[in-house]
Amino acid sequence: MKRNGFRGFWKLGKEEFNTEHFDISKKGVLVVREGNYQYDILELVRKYGSPIEIVFPHILERRVRNLIDIFNAYIRLHDYRGRFFYHYPMKVNQSKDIVLPLVAEGANLETSSANELWLVKRLWEQGKFADRTRVLCNGPKTERYLALIDELDRKGLMITPIVEEASEFEHFKKYKGEIGVRVDMPLKVKAHWDKRFNHFGIREEDLLRMGKIRNLAVLSYHISSQIVRVEGFTAPIRHAVGLYAKLREKNPGLDTINIGGGGGVPYEKRRFYTAKVAIQQIIKNFKQSCAKIGVREPNIICEWGRYVAAPAQLSIFKVLSEKPVSEGHSKRWYGINGSFMNDLVDTWAIHQRWHIVPVNGADTRRVQKTWLYGSSCDSDDKYTAGGTHVMLPKFEHGEEMFIAVLDTGAYQDSLASHHCLLSRPARIVASDGDISLVRKHESAEDVGKLFGW
């Protein structure tokens, strides 16, 4: 099998799988390309150790730039009269090396807590982003959260609090800036999350009974995360436009609909919708729905955080050992020097499936059906690909073997834990041919301090 054949086998170099920047070197090593730069992943792992996370800002920048460009292109194509605004939801990954490249490429921000808004305040005061950058504030509003919203509004930041429950309206009676409101939309779509019951947002009938809402500018909803079919985007639009039209009767300042997150990532590297297909249908449905009832076409906000951030990070682990799954079973267990429960918690929490490829030995024909297990003592610290298998090179005792888990840039860092007091991985950033170490591998002393030792 030639090198291109191995690339196809591991599903690398394919835009539809978010692996267009990935390749295999002549030595059978995973590489990541950035223009004329090439990063040898095996070389980086040997220099900085494992487990390790590697962030590629150029992938972030390209994805957010393409997302904004595609929305704007279809707005022009359909002669749509509203504008588009992208807001990156910081809960997806609050790391500085993720947030700053996105803002530099035109992303606005969305926060869900007082601490996230504090980070925004700090970045703004340091001049890290322009005054025209917009900030949405979702989530339950604690006293500290409300105080920060008021402070930043007084100082001139374009900040829009999104009211999640009716009691929050009392605080914003004297708020001078624009506000938004989140509706608890009674729809369910095929996605990662069961949204039959949702404690966020205000029921439609309650919103309509309120009549005039001071400074209302944004109608917001969030149907689900990792939406797997385009219909999951279009069905809520038709519903939301109808509510938007009714609310505008007494709130003419309402001019924007926030469709929330949900933009999916093809983790399993199977057939999946593209951003172009989804966005074309989003704009088309907004246009048609508004024309049908004769209402002004709203500005559109989306918060596709996973779509932007996930493909920009790799998590690398060393295979420590292998053993049979059970007698007569064709699969083998591969043990790694990291933890799925700690480092890739969605494996355990929501049974996330990952695209896993070899870092070295990617040009071998000697492959093995495997299941993987982590370094904690917990029986749930494993990855079985939903009961199927992961195809990896055969483990050769006495030889180093590393694997890469792709698309780990969304949620995994902020949800990471220290089960069994395991250390967090080191973290490096690869940009413009240079490597920066932004987090060392935690020592026993570092972890112990977190628990009062």
C-alpha positions in Angstrom: 0.0 0.0 0.0 1.4 3.4 -1.0 1.4 6.4 1.3 -1.8 7.8 -0.2 -3.4 4.5 0.6 -2.4 4.7 4.2 -3.7 8.3 4.4 -7.0 7.0 3.1 -7.0 4.1 5.6 -6.6 6.5 8.5 -8.9 9.0 6.9 -6.4 11.8 6.8 -6.1 14.7 4.4 -9.9 14.9 4.0 -11.8 18.1 4.4 -15.1 16.4 5.0 -13.5 14.7 8.1 -11.7 17.9 9.3 -8.4 16.2 8.6 -7.2 18.2 5.6 -4.2 19.5 7.6 -3.0 15.9 8.5 -0.7 13.6 6.6 1.8 10.8 7.0 5.5 11.3 6.5 7.7 9.0 4.4 8.7 7.5 7.8 5.1 6.6 8.6 4.8 9.4 11.2 1.7 11.6 11.7 2.4 15.2 10.6 0.3 18.4 10.7 0.8 21.0 8.0 0.5 24.8 8.3 1.3 26.4 5.0 5.0 25.7 4.4 5.5 24.5 8.0 5.2 20.9 9.0 5.0 19.5 12.5 6.3 16.0 13.2 4.1 14.8 16.0 6.4 12.0 17.1 9.3 14.5 17.4 7.1 16.7 19.5 6.1 13.9 21.8 9.6 12.7 22.3 10.7 16.3 23.2 7.8 17.3 25.5 6.7 13.9 26.8 3.3 12.3 27.0 0.4 12.4 27.6 0.3 15.8 25.8 -2.3 18.1 24.1 -1.2 19.9 21.0 -3.1 23.0 19.9 -3.0 24.4 16.3 -4.3 28.0 16.2 -4.2 28.0 12.4 -6.9 25.4 12.3 -9.0 27.5 14.7 -8.5 30.6 12.6 -9.3 28.9 9.3 -12.5 27.3 10.7 -13.9 30.5 12.2 -13.0 32.5 9.1 -14.7 30.0 6.9 -17.8 29.9 9.1 -18.2 33.6 8.9 -17.5 33.7 5.2 -20.0 31.0 4.4 -22.8 32.7 6.3 -22.0 36.0 4.6 -21.8 34.4 1.2 -25.3 32.8 1.5 -26.7 36.0 2.9 -25.6 37.8 -0.3 -26.7 34.9 -2.5 -30.2 34.9 -1.1 -30.5 38.6 -0.8 -31.0 38.3 2.9 -31.4 41.6 4.7 -30.2 40.6 8.1 -26.6 40.5 9.2 -24.6 37.6 10.7 -22.7 37.6 14.0 -20.6 34.7 15.2 -20.2 34.3 19.0 -17.8 31.8 20.4 -19.2 30.2 23.6 -16.3 30.2 26.0 -17.6 27.1 27.9 -16.3 25.0 25.0 -12.7 25.8 25.8 -11.7 28.9 27.9 -7.9 28.5 27.2 -6.2 31.7 26.2 -4.6 29.9 23.2 -8.0 29.1 21.9 -9.9 32.3 22.7 -7.4 34.9 21.4 -7.0 33.4 17.9 -10.8 33.3 17.5 -11.3 36.9 18.5 -8.4 38.0 16.2 -10.4 36.4 13.3 -13.6 38.3 14.1 -15.3 36.1 16.6 -17.5 37.7 19.2 -17.9 36.0 22.6 -20.5 34.3 24.7 -20.2 33.7 28.5 -22.1 31.4 30.8 -20.7 32.4 34.2 -19.2 35.3 36.2 -15.7 33.8 35.9 -15.9 33.6 32.1 -17.1 37.3 32.0 -14.2 38.2 34.4 -11.8 36.7 31.7 -13.5 38.9 29.1 -13.1 42.0 31.3 -9.4 41.2 31.8 -8.8 40.7 28.0 -10.7 43.9 27.2 -8.8 46.0 29.8 -5.5 44.6 28.3 -6.6 45.7 24.9 -6.8 42.1 23.5 -9.9 42.8 21.5 -11.6 45.8 19.9 -14.5 47.8 21.5 -16.8 46.6 18.7 -16.5 43.0 19.9 -19.9 41.9 21.2 -20.5 39.8 24.3 -23.6 37.7 25.1 -24.1 36.7 28.7 -26.1 33.4 29.0 -26.5 31.2 32.0 -28.0 31.8 35.5 -27.2 35.3 36.8 -25.5 35.2 40.2 -25.0 38.6 42.0 -21.4 38.7 40.9 -22.4 37.9 37.3 -25.0 40.7 37.3 -22.5 43.2 38.9 -19.9 42.4 36.2 -22.5 42.8 33.4 -23.5 46.2 34.8 -19.9 47.3 35.2 -18.9 46.4 31.7 -22.0 48.0 30.2 -21.2 51.3 32.0 -17.7 51.2 30.7 -18.9 50.9 27.1 -18.4 47.2 26.2 -21.2 45.9 23.8 -22.6 43.4 26.3 -26.0 41.8 25.9 -27.4 39.8 28.9 -29.7 36.9 27.8 -32.5 36.5 30.3 -32.9 32.9 31.3 -35.8 33.1 33.7 -38.5 35.7 34.5 -37.0 36.7 37.8 -34.0 38.2 36.0 -36.2 40.9 34.3 -36.4 42.7 37.6 -32.7 43.4 37.7 -32.7 44.7 34.1 -35.5 47.2 34.5 -33.0 50.0 34.6 -30.4 48.4 32.3 -29.4 50.9 29.6 -28.1 48.4 27.0 -29.9 45.9 24.9 -31.1 42.6 26.4 -32.1 39.3 25.0 -34.4 36.5 26.2 -34.1 32.8 25.9 -37.2 30.8 25.0 -37.7 27.2 26.1 -38.7 25.9 22.7 -40.8 22.8 22.8 -38.9 20.9 20.1 -36.7 17.9 20.1 -34.1 17.1 17.4 -31.7 14.2 16.8 -28.6 15.2 18.7 -26.3 14.2 21.6 -28.7 15.5 24.2 -32.2 14.6 25.2 -34.0 18.0 25.3 -37.4 16.7 26.2 -37.1 18.5 29.5 -35.1 21.8 29.7 -34.7 24.0 32.7 -33.3 26.9 30.7 -35.4 29.6 29.1 -39.0 31.0 29.4 -42.0 29.3 28.0 -43.4 30.9 24.8 -46.9 31.6 26.3 -45.2 33.3 29.3 -43.1 35.5 27.0 -46.1 36.6 25.0 -48.0 37.5 28.1 -45.3 39.9 29.1 -46.1 42.3 26.3 -43.5 45.1 26.2 -40.0 44.1 27.4 -37.6 46.9 28.0 -34.7 47.1 25.4 -35.5 43.6 24.0 -33.2 43.1 21.0 -32.4 39.3 20.8 -34.6 36.2 20.8 -32.4 33.3 21.8 -32.8 29.5 21.8 -30.6 26.5 22.1 -32.0 23.3 20.8 -29.1 20.9 21.4 -25.4 20.1 21.0 -23.8 18.1 18.2 -26.9 18.2 16.0 -26.5 15.3 13.5 -29.0 16.2 10.8 -29.6 19.5 8.9 -33.3 19.2 9.8 -32.2 19.8 13.4 -31.3 23.4 12.4 -34.2 24.2 10.1 -37.2 23.0 12.2 -36.5 25.4 15.1 -36.1 28.3 12.6 -39.6 28.1 11.3 -40.9 27.9 14.9 -38.6 30.8 16.1 -39.6 33.2 13.3 -43.2 32.8 14.2 -42.5 33.7 17.9 -40.2 36.5 16.7 -43.0 38.1 14.6 -45.4 38.0 17.6 -42.9 39.5 20.0 -42.1 42.3 17.5 -45.7 43.6 17.6 -45.0 45.1 21.0 -41.2 45.1 20.9 -40.1 46.7 17.5 -36.5 46.9 18.7 -36.3 43.1 18.5 -34.1 42.5 15.4 -32.0 39.4 16.1 -32.5 35.7 16.5 -29.7 33.6 18.2 -29.9 30.0 17.0 -27.5 28.9 19.7 -25.0 26.1 19.2 -25.3 22.6 17.7 -22.9 22.7 14.8 -21.6 19.2 14.8 -18.2 17.5 14.2 -17.8 14.2 12.4 -16.0 12.5 15.2 -16.6 9.0 13.9 -15.4 10.0 10.4 -18.6 8.8 8.7 -20.8 10.7 6.3 -21.9 14.0 7.9 -23.3 17.3 6.7 -20.9 20.1 5.8 -21.1 23.6 7.1 -22.0 24.8 3.6 -25.0 22.6 3.4 -26.2 23.4 6.9 -25.7 27.2 6.5 -27.4 27.3 3.1 -30.5 25.7 4.6 -30.4 28.0 7.6 -30.4 31.1 5.5 -32.9 29.7 3.1 -35.3 28.8 5.9 -35.0 32.2 7.6 -35.8 33.9 4.2 -38.8 31.7 3.4 -40.2 31.8 6.9 -40.0 35.6 7.1 -41.6 36.0 3.7 -44.4 33.6 4.5 -45.6 35.7 7.5 -44.4 39.1 6.2 -41.9 40.0 9.0 -38.6 41.7 8.8 -35.6 39.4 8.3 -33.7 39.3 11.5 -30.0 39.4 12.2 -28.6 35.9 12.9 -26.3 34.8 15.7 -24.9 31.4 16.0 -22.7 29.9 18.7 -21.1 26.9 17.1 -18.2 26.3 19.5 -17.6 22.6 19.1 -17.5 23.0 15.3 -14.7 25.6 15.6 -12.6 24.4 18.5 -12.7 20.6 18.4 -10.5 19.9 15.3 -7.8 22.3 16.5 -6.4 20.0 19.3 -4.9 16.6 19.4 -4.4 14.4 22.6 -1.4 12.1 22.4 -0.9 9.0 24.6 1.7 6.3 24.8 0.7 2.7 24.6 2.1 1.0 27.6 1.0 -2.6 27.2 -1.4 -5.0 25.5 -3.2 -8.1 26.4 -6.1 -10.2 25.1 -9.7 -9.0 25.8 -10.7 -12.6 26.6 -9.7 -16.1 25.5 -10.5 -16.6 21.9 -11.4 -12.9 21.3 -10.0 -11.3 18.3 -9.5 -7.9 19.9 -6.6 -6.8 22.2 -6.6 -4.4 25.1 -4.1 -1.5 24.7 -3.3 0.3 27.9 -2.3 4.0 27.7 -0.5 6.4 29.9 -3.4 8.7 30.3 -7.1 8.5 31.3 -10.3 8.6 29.3 -12.2 9.6 32.5 -9.8 12.4 33.3 -8.4 13.6 30.0 -11.3 12.8 27.6 -14.2 12.8 30.0 -16.9 12.8 27.3 -15.8 9.2 26.6 -17.3 8.2 29.9 -19.9 10.9 30.4 -21.7 10.8 27.0 -20.1 7.8 25.3 -18.3 10.1 22.8 -16.7 8.3 19.9 -13.3 9.5 18.7 -11.1 9.4 15.6 -8.0 7.6 16.8 -4.9 7.2 14.6 -1.3 6.1 15.2 1.4 8.7 15.7 4.1 6.3 14.5 3.8 3.2 12.4 1.0 4.6 10.3 2.5 2.9 7.2 2.3 -0.6 8.6 0.0 -3.3 7.2 0.2 -5.2 10.5 -2.9 -3.8 12.2 -5.0 -5.0 15.1 -8.6 -4.6 16.3 -8.2 -3.0 19.8 -10.0 -1.6 22.8 -8.3 0.9 24.9 -8.1 1.5 28.7 -6.7 4.3 30.8 -4.3 4.5 33.7 -6.8 4.9 36.5 -8.1 2.1 38.7 -11.7 2.6 37.5 -13.3 -0.1 35.3 -15.1 2.7 33.4 -11.8 4.2 32.3 -11.9 2.6 28.9 -12.8 3.2 25.2 -14.4 0.5 23.1 -15.7 2.6 20.3 -19.3 1.9 21.2 -18.7 -1.8 21.4 -17.0 -2.0 18.0 -13.2 -1.5 17.9 -10.3 0.8 17.1 -8.0 -0.3 14.3 -4.3 0.3 15.3 -0.9 -1.0 14.5 0.1 -4.2 16.3 1.9 -3.6 19.5 5.5 -4.6 19.4 7.0 -5.2 22.8 10.2 -3.2 23.4 9.2 -0.5 20.8 7.6 2.9 21.5 4.1 3.3 20.3 2.0 6.5 20.4 -1.6 7.2 19.4 -3.4 10.5 18.6 -7.0 11.2 19.5 -8.3 13.8 17.1 -10.9 16.6 17.7 -10.3 17.0 21.4 -10.4 20.8 21.5 -14.0 21.1 22.8 -15.0 20.7 26.4 -12.4 18.1 27.5 -10.1 20.6 29.2 -12.7 22.4 31.2 -14.3 19.1 32.3 -11.0 17.4 33.2 -10.7 15.9 36.6 -8.0 14.3 38.8 -9.5 10.8 39.4 -6.9 8.7 41.2 -4.9 11.9 41.5 -3.7 11.5 37.9 -1.9 14.5 36.4 -3.3 16.6 33.6 -1.4 16.3 30.3 1.2 18.8 29.2 0.0 21.3 26.6 1.8 22.9 23.7 0.8 25.3 21.0 2.2 25.0 17.5 2.0 28.2 15.5 4.0 29.7 12.6 6.6 27.0 12.9 7.3 27.7 16.6 6.3 25.6 19.6 5.3 27.1 23.0 4.9 25.1 26.2 1.8 26.6 27.9 1.3 23.9 30.6 3.9 21.5 32.0 2.9 18.0 33.0 1.6 18.3 36.6 3.8 17.0 39.3 2.5 15.0 42.3 3.1 18.2 44.4 0.9 20.3 41.9 -2.0 17.8 42.1 -1.6 17.4 45.9 -2.0 21.1 46.5 -5.4 21.1 44.7 -6.6 18.7 47.5 -5.1 20.6 50.4 -1.9 18.6 50.8 
